[in-house]
């Protein structure tokens, strides 16, 4: 890399805080801590925000030389806790958020994730997520579909044709320009999940751009059961119903959900696994049912909302 480019990257990294949210994360830290130690350029700060872990999480983090901010589990919220972290890192120009089960790859992942911020219009960049070792075919397909090798840049004008896909991103592996984040009021706090997409919609509306940066890679995937998918999509339906910005983006029909299902079935048939179509259809039915219920969460008693949600703690918040 040219010396000027190296200096530019080093300058970005030196003004960046990495924030990792944890809860009983010891098994994940054995991979994540080395990924942090492997960085070519050290960030300004690495901050762990821990929700009262009862395993070795805190001792492992402190032993690696990083800072820990402890909170009570009842205080956690996807948007609320990330806003707290932003306040604790008020001297950083850029904020990188990771979840405990996302493991960045290589020694240049932070530089790659921050590279899009050379464009002053970019307020948000998120990286590519790859399936974990031993991932199911469903996991692999979801990661390949949602996180392709092709980079992408969207602005407000793209919502008209791309719909909610124009604001898709993931705080499991994402970076933000602090100034832009503050201008839109930070992450929305009264949502069960999806604070990343909700703030992306606000950033685009504020005239900023969102970038998908596949050169920054992390291992991160989940093997959800049909019931778990139903619960996850109940939360997604609730998210869309609660957030007016995402509701407007959703109305710009992109057909992304149907394209996903058709592509997954085609991939199964191409592998000569016709029986795999059955769980695909069952999982799709679970998603659709969960999403439909989530859109109508206001009609459901609080107890049912808790049972149907993957983030039941959300419904206990005042």
One Martini backbone bead per residue (centre of mass of N, CA, C, O) as a GRO file, in nm:
protein
  318
    1UNK     BB    1   0.097   0.034   0.021
    2UNK     BB    2   0.081   0.349   0.009
    3UNK     BB    3   0.184   0.583   0.232
    4UNK     BB    4  -0.067   0.770   0.213
    5UNK     BB    5  -0.274   0.544   0.253
    6UNK     BB    6  -0.168   0.448   0.525
    7UNK     BB    7  -0.214   0.716   0.674
    8UNK     BB    8  -0.518   0.733   0.627
    9UNK     BB    9  -0.591   0.472   0.772
   10UNK     BB   10  -0.456   0.534   1.044
   11UNK     BB   11  -0.633   0.782   1.102
   12UNK     BB   12  -0.903   0.636   1.120
   13UNK     BB   13  -0.829   0.428   1.339
   14UNK     BB   14  -0.737   0.641   1.562
   15UNK     BB   15  -1.065   0.747   1.547
   16UNK     BB   16  -1.154   0.457   1.670
   17UNK     BB   17  -1.422   0.269   1.810
   18UNK     BB   18  -1.469  -0.045   1.956
   19UNK     BB   19  -1.782  -0.226   1.993
   20UNK     BB   20  -1.882  -0.483   2.238
   21UNK     BB   21  -2.141  -0.704   2.297
   22UNK     BB   22  -2.211  -0.886   2.610
   23UNK     BB   23  -2.309  -1.242   2.700
   24UNK     BB   24  -2.165  -1.501   2.775
   25UNK     BB   25  -1.872  -1.498   2.567
   26UNK     BB   26  -1.628  -1.694   2.604
   27UNK     BB   27  -1.640  -1.879   2.344
   28UNK     BB   28  -1.600  -1.630   2.144
   29UNK     BB   29  -1.332  -1.490   2.254
   30UNK     BB   30  -1.126  -1.703   2.143
   31UNK     BB   31  -1.159  -1.554   1.854
   32UNK     BB   32  -1.192  -1.240   1.891
   33UNK     BB   33  -0.932  -1.146   2.035
   34UNK     BB   34  -0.731  -1.223   1.804
   35UNK     BB   35  -0.866  -1.030   1.593
   36UNK     BB   36  -0.780  -0.774   1.747
   37UNK     BB   37  -0.467  -0.836   1.775
   38UNK     BB   38  -0.421  -0.852   1.444
   39UNK     BB   39  -0.408  -0.566   1.395
   40UNK     BB   40  -0.223  -0.333   1.227
   41UNK     BB   41  -0.408  -0.109   1.362
   42UNK     BB   42  -0.475   0.069   1.636
   43UNK     BB   43  -0.720   0.175   1.804
   44UNK     BB   44  -0.832   0.396   2.029
   45UNK     BB   45  -1.063   0.173   2.109
   46UNK     BB   46  -1.181  -0.099   2.328
   47UNK     BB   47  -1.526  -0.179   2.399
   48UNK     BB   48  -1.700  -0.345   2.654
   49UNK     BB   49  -2.048  -0.442   2.690
   50UNK     BB   50  -2.177  -0.586   2.986
   51UNK     BB   51  -2.455  -0.817   3.088
   52UNK     BB   52  -2.390  -0.978   3.349
   53UNK     BB   53  -2.188  -1.198   3.348
   54UNK     BB   54  -2.120  -1.559   3.461
   55UNK     BB   55  -1.859  -1.589   3.328
   56UNK     BB   56  -1.533  -1.514   3.174
   57UNK     BB   57  -1.559  -1.253   3.015
   58UNK     BB   58  -1.430  -1.023   3.188
   59UNK     BB   59  -1.153  -1.158   3.243
   60UNK     BB   60  -1.071  -1.187   2.945
   61UNK     BB   61  -1.079  -0.889   2.869
   62UNK     BB   62  -0.888  -0.779   3.086
   63UNK     BB   63  -0.650  -0.972   3.011
   64UNK     BB   64  -0.634  -0.825   2.713
   65UNK     BB   65  -0.664  -0.495   2.783
   66UNK     BB   66  -0.964  -0.416   2.809
   67UNK     BB   67  -1.261  -0.253   2.830
   68UNK     BB   68  -1.533  -0.239   3.082
   69UNK     BB   69  -1.890  -0.212   3.068
   70UNK     BB   70  -2.130  -0.248   3.314
   71UNK     BB   71  -2.458  -0.399   3.308
   72UNK     BB   72  -2.772  -0.460   3.341
   73UNK     BB   73  -2.994  -0.658   3.186
   74UNK     BB   74  -3.243  -0.460   3.213
   75UNK     BB   75  -3.071  -0.223   3.050
   76UNK     BB   76  -3.094  -0.354   2.786
   77UNK     BB   77  -3.055  -0.231   2.442
   78UNK     BB   78  -2.987  -0.208   2.121
   79UNK     BB   79  -2.990   0.107   2.115
   80UNK     BB   80  -2.921   0.199   2.405
   81UNK     BB   81  -2.636   0.062   2.433
   82UNK     BB   82  -2.508   0.202   2.183
   83UNK     BB   83  -2.545   0.488   2.291
   84UNK     BB   84  -2.375   0.455   2.541
   85UNK     BB   85  -2.111   0.389   2.390
   86UNK     BB   86  -2.096   0.657   2.237
   87UNK     BB   87  -2.061   0.827   2.497
   88UNK     BB   88  -1.794   0.670   2.592
   89UNK     BB   89  -1.683   0.759   2.277
   90UNK     BB   90  -1.674   1.086   2.226
   91UNK     BB   91  -1.363   1.100   2.090
   92UNK     BB   92  -1.482   0.959   1.836
   93UNK     BB   93  -1.545   0.955   1.484
   94UNK     BB   94  -1.566   0.635   1.500
   95UNK     BB   95  -1.795   0.346   1.496
   96UNK     BB   96  -1.761   0.003   1.593
   97UNK     BB   97  -1.980  -0.276   1.560
   98UNK     BB   98  -2.010  -0.575   1.764
   99UNK     BB   99  -2.065  -0.901   1.808
  100UNK     BB  100  -1.963  -1.179   1.985
  101UNK     BB  101  -2.020  -1.380   1.712
  102UNK     BB  102  -1.821  -1.195   1.554
  103UNK     BB  103  -1.539  -1.277   1.327
  104UNK     BB  104  -1.293  -1.127   1.211
  105UNK     BB  105  -1.083  -1.113   0.913
  106UNK     BB  106  -0.776  -1.057   0.949
  107UNK     BB  107  -0.565  -0.747   0.962
  108UNK     BB  108  -0.766  -0.538   0.767
  109UNK     BB  109  -1.073  -0.505   0.850
  110UNK     BB  110  -1.084  -0.214   0.961
  111UNK     BB  111  -0.977  -0.063   0.716
  112UNK     BB  112  -1.197  -0.167   0.520
  113UNK     BB  113  -1.447  -0.059   0.679
  114UNK     BB  114  -1.337   0.253   0.669
  115UNK     BB  115  -1.278   0.339   0.371
  116UNK     BB  116  -1.558   0.479   0.282
  117UNK     BB  117  -1.499   0.752   0.462
  118UNK     BB  118  -1.358   0.920   0.239
  119UNK     BB  119  -1.651   0.974   0.196
  120UNK     BB  120  -1.843   1.230   0.334
  121UNK     BB  121  -2.134   1.088   0.281
  122UNK     BB  122  -2.055   0.859   0.457
  123UNK     BB  123  -2.216   0.697   0.757
  124UNK     BB  124  -2.226   0.383   0.655
  125UNK     BB  125  -2.065   0.059   0.722
  126UNK     BB  126  -2.078  -0.281   0.605
  127UNK     BB  127  -2.001  -0.614   0.624
  128UNK     BB  128  -1.914  -0.929   0.556
  129UNK     BB  129  -2.093  -1.241   0.597
  130UNK     BB  130  -1.995  -1.559   0.703
  131UNK     BB  131  -2.004  -1.881   0.739
  132UNK     BB  132  -1.971  -2.114   0.949
  133UNK     BB  133  -1.851  -2.386   1.059
  134UNK     BB  134  -2.096  -2.618   0.981
  135UNK     BB  135  -2.300  -2.504   0.812
  136UNK     BB  136  -2.584  -2.486   0.677
  137UNK     BB  137  -2.744  -2.439   0.387
  138UNK     BB  138  -2.921  -2.208   0.491
  139UNK     BB  139  -2.695  -2.034   0.601
  140UNK     BB  140  -2.528  -2.006   0.343
  141UNK     BB  141  -2.743  -1.880   0.166
  142UNK     BB  142  -2.805  -1.628   0.336
  143UNK     BB  143  -2.518  -1.510   0.313
  144UNK     BB  144  -2.494  -1.503   0.000
  145UNK     BB  145  -2.746  -1.322  -0.048
  146UNK     BB  146  -2.689  -1.077   0.170
  147UNK     BB  147  -2.348  -1.125   0.121
  148UNK     BB  148  -2.193  -1.041  -0.128
  149UNK     BB  149  -1.912  -0.954  -0.338
  150UNK     BB  150  -2.070  -0.692  -0.394
  151UNK     BB  151  -2.073  -0.375  -0.386
  152UNK     BB  152  -2.255  -0.097  -0.209
  153UNK     BB  153  -2.455   0.207  -0.279
  154UNK     BB  154  -2.676   0.423  -0.088
  155UNK     BB  155  -2.961   0.632  -0.114
  156UNK     BB  156  -3.262   0.774  -0.103
  157UNK     BB  157  -3.330   0.714  -0.410
  158UNK     BB  158  -3.323   0.385  -0.374
  159UNK     BB  159  -3.595   0.323  -0.228
  160UNK     BB  160  -3.796   0.329  -0.471
  161UNK     BB  161  -3.664   0.036  -0.586
  162UNK     BB  162  -3.541  -0.126  -0.317
  163UNK     BB  163  -3.636  -0.045  -0.055
  164UNK     BB  164  -3.532  -0.200   0.231
  165UNK     BB  165  -3.259  -0.280   0.096
  166UNK     BB  166  -3.131   0.018   0.116
  167UNK     BB  167  -3.115  -0.030   0.460
  168UNK     BB  168  -2.952  -0.265   0.483
  169UNK     BB  169  -2.804  -0.402   0.788
  170UNK     BB  170  -2.533  -0.480   1.043
  171UNK     BB  171  -2.431  -0.466   1.389
  172UNK     BB  172  -2.225  -0.707   1.383
  173UNK     BB  173  -2.072  -0.530   1.123
  174UNK     BB  174  -2.018  -0.191   1.187
  175UNK     BB  175  -1.997   0.159   1.072
  176UNK     BB  176  -1.971   0.504   1.203
  177UNK     BB  177  -2.045   0.838   1.185
  178UNK     BB  178  -2.082   1.031   1.446
  179UNK     BB  179  -2.202   1.296   1.339
  180UNK     BB  180  -2.440   1.161   1.190
  181UNK     BB  181  -2.563   1.007   1.427
  182UNK     BB  182  -2.628   1.262   1.594
  183UNK     BB  183  -2.814   1.411   1.383
  184UNK     BB  184  -3.035   1.154   1.413
  185UNK     BB  185  -3.028   1.065   1.736
  186UNK     BB  186  -2.939   0.797   1.693
  187UNK     BB  187  -3.060   0.516   1.818
  188UNK     BB  188  -3.331   0.361   1.836
  189UNK     BB  189  -3.495   0.235   2.147
  190UNK     BB  190  -3.811   0.139   2.065
  191UNK     BB  191  -3.695  -0.160   1.973
  192UNK     BB  192  -3.646  -0.507   1.937
  193UNK     BB  193  -3.496  -0.440   1.663
  194UNK     BB  194  -3.327  -0.277   1.397
  195UNK     BB  195  -3.147  -0.019   1.460
  196UNK     BB  196  -2.981  -0.020   1.199
  197UNK     BB  197  -3.205   0.027   0.982
  198UNK     BB  198  -3.335   0.273   1.117
  199UNK     BB  199  -3.080   0.456   1.098
  200UNK     BB  200  -3.036   0.430   0.795
  201UNK     BB  201  -3.296   0.575   0.710
  202UNK     BB  202  -3.217   0.845   0.848
  203UNK     BB  203  -2.951   0.894   0.697
  204UNK     BB  204  -3.068   0.908   0.413
  205UNK     BB  205  -3.268   1.138   0.477
  206UNK     BB  206  -3.004   1.324   0.562
  207UNK     BB  207  -2.798   1.269   0.294
  208UNK     BB  208  -2.672   1.000   0.315
  209UNK     BB  209  -2.462   0.708   0.297
  210UNK     BB  210  -2.457   0.359   0.216
  211UNK     BB  211  -2.223   0.080   0.276
  212UNK     BB  212  -2.109  -0.211   0.118
  213UNK     BB  213  -1.814  -0.403   0.248
  214UNK     BB  214  -1.669  -0.702   0.139
  215UNK     BB  215  -1.361  -0.667   0.229
  216UNK     BB  216  -1.505  -0.696   0.496
  217UNK     BB  217  -1.473  -0.978   0.721
  218UNK     BB  218  -1.708  -1.215   0.883
  219UNK     BB  219  -1.797  -1.452   1.110
  220UNK     BB  220  -2.165  -1.502   1.069
  221UNK     BB  221  -2.408  -1.738   1.196
  222UNK     BB  222  -2.735  -1.914   1.192
  223UNK     BB  223  -2.933  -2.194   1.327
  224UNK     BB  224  -3.255  -2.182   1.264
  225UNK     BB  225  -3.547  -2.260   1.351
  226UNK     BB  226  -3.873  -2.237   1.282
  227UNK     BB  227  -3.946  -2.099   1.551
  228UNK     BB  228  -3.719  -1.887   1.544
  229UNK     BB  229  -3.811  -1.757   1.281
  230UNK     BB  230  -4.085  -1.669   1.377
  231UNK     BB  231  -3.976  -1.484   1.603
  232UNK     BB  232  -3.797  -1.302   1.431
  233UNK     BB  233  -4.040  -1.210   1.241
  234UNK     BB  234  -4.204  -1.084   1.458
  235UNK     BB  235  -3.994  -0.861   1.518
  236UNK     BB  236  -3.988  -0.745   1.232
  237UNK     BB  237  -4.287  -0.671   1.213
  238UNK     BB  238  -4.277  -0.484   1.456
  239UNK     BB  239  -4.066  -0.290   1.352
  240UNK     BB  240  -4.226  -0.189   1.103
  241UNK     BB  241  -4.477  -0.093   1.270
  242UNK     BB  242  -4.314   0.112   1.462
  243UNK     BB  243  -4.149   0.226   1.208
  244UNK     BB  244  -4.199   0.474   0.983
  245UNK     BB  245  -3.948   0.462   0.801
  246UNK     BB  246  -3.968   0.153   0.737
  247UNK     BB  247  -4.254   0.155   0.629
  248UNK     BB  248  -4.191   0.326   0.379
  249UNK     BB  249  -3.976   0.134   0.261
  250UNK     BB  250  -4.165  -0.117   0.240
  251UNK     BB  251  -4.365   0.009   0.020
  252UNK     BB  252  -4.121  -0.035  -0.163
  253UNK     BB  253  -4.131  -0.272  -0.377
  254UNK     BB  254  -3.885  -0.555  -0.418
  255UNK     BB  255  -3.919  -0.877  -0.376
  256UNK     BB  256  -3.701  -1.013  -0.186
  257UNK     BB  257  -3.841  -1.253  -0.047
  258UNK     BB  258  -3.918  -1.410  -0.306
  259UNK     BB  259  -3.630  -1.425  -0.422
  260UNK     BB  260  -3.514  -1.594  -0.196
  261UNK     BB  261  -3.692  -1.846  -0.221
  262UNK     BB  262  -3.640  -1.912  -0.519
  263UNK     BB  263  -3.328  -1.935  -0.489
  264UNK     BB  264  -3.324  -2.162  -0.275
  265UNK     BB  265  -3.473  -2.373  -0.441
  266UNK     BB  266  -3.281  -2.371  -0.686
  267UNK     BB  267  -3.030  -2.462  -0.522
  268UNK     BB  268  -3.144  -2.736  -0.429
  269UNK     BB  269  -3.193  -2.850  -0.719
  270UNK     BB  270  -2.897  -2.819  -0.812
  271UNK     BB  271  -2.806  -3.029  -0.576
  272UNK     BB  272  -3.013  -3.262  -0.577
  273UNK     BB  273  -3.246  -3.159  -0.328
  274UNK     BB  274  -3.575  -3.184  -0.316
  275UNK     BB  275  -3.631  -3.227  -0.003
  276UNK     BB  276  -3.530  -2.933   0.081
  277UNK     BB  277  -3.797  -2.781   0.012
  278UNK     BB  278  -3.967  -2.836   0.261
  279UNK     BB  279  -3.811  -2.666   0.481
  280UNK     BB  280  -3.829  -2.406   0.322
  281UNK     BB  281  -4.139  -2.380   0.330
  282UNK     BB  282  -4.169  -2.393   0.638
  283UNK     BB  283  -3.989  -2.152   0.703
  284UNK     BB  284  -4.152  -1.949   0.534
  285UNK     BB  285  -4.415  -1.980   0.690
  286UNK     BB  286  -4.300  -1.887   0.961
  287UNK     BB  287  -4.218  -1.607   0.871
  288UNK     BB  288  -4.494  -1.506   0.771
  289UNK     BB  289  -4.650  -1.550   1.032
  290UNK     BB  290  -4.469  -1.379   1.216
  291UNK     BB  291  -4.490  -1.114   1.057
  292UNK     BB  292  -4.797  -1.081   1.066
  293UNK     BB  293  -4.811  -1.064   1.374
  294UNK     BB  294  -4.618  -0.825   1.412
  295UNK     BB  295  -4.793  -0.615   1.255
  296UNK     BB  296  -5.029  -0.704   1.493
  297UNK     BB  297  -4.933  -0.658   1.797
  298UNK     BB  298  -5.164  -0.470   1.914
  299UNK     BB  299  -5.375  -0.726   1.924
  300UNK     BB  300  -5.191  -0.843   2.144
  301UNK     BB  301  -5.110  -0.970   2.417
  302UNK     BB  302  -4.836  -0.944   2.613
  303UNK     BB  303  -4.786  -1.249   2.650
  304UNK     BB  304  -4.770  -1.312   2.343
  305UNK     BB  305  -4.538  -1.131   2.273
  306UNK     BB  306  -4.331  -1.276   2.445
  307UNK     BB  307  -4.359  -1.562   2.312
  308UNK     BB  308  -4.302  -1.455   2.004
  309UNK     BB  309  -4.032  -1.344   2.098
  310UNK     BB  310  -3.677  -1.324   2.086
  311UNK     BB  311  -3.714  -1.038   2.267
  312UNK     BB  312  -3.879  -1.041   2.551
  313UNK     BB  313  -3.750  -0.805   2.721
  314UNK     BB  314  -3.879  -0.569   2.568
  315UNK     BB  315  -4.176  -0.606   2.708
  316UNK     BB  316  -4.053  -0.513   3.007
  317UNK     BB  317  -4.029  -0.235   2.929
  318UNK     BB  318  -4.136   0.097   2.997
   0.00000   0.00000   0.00000
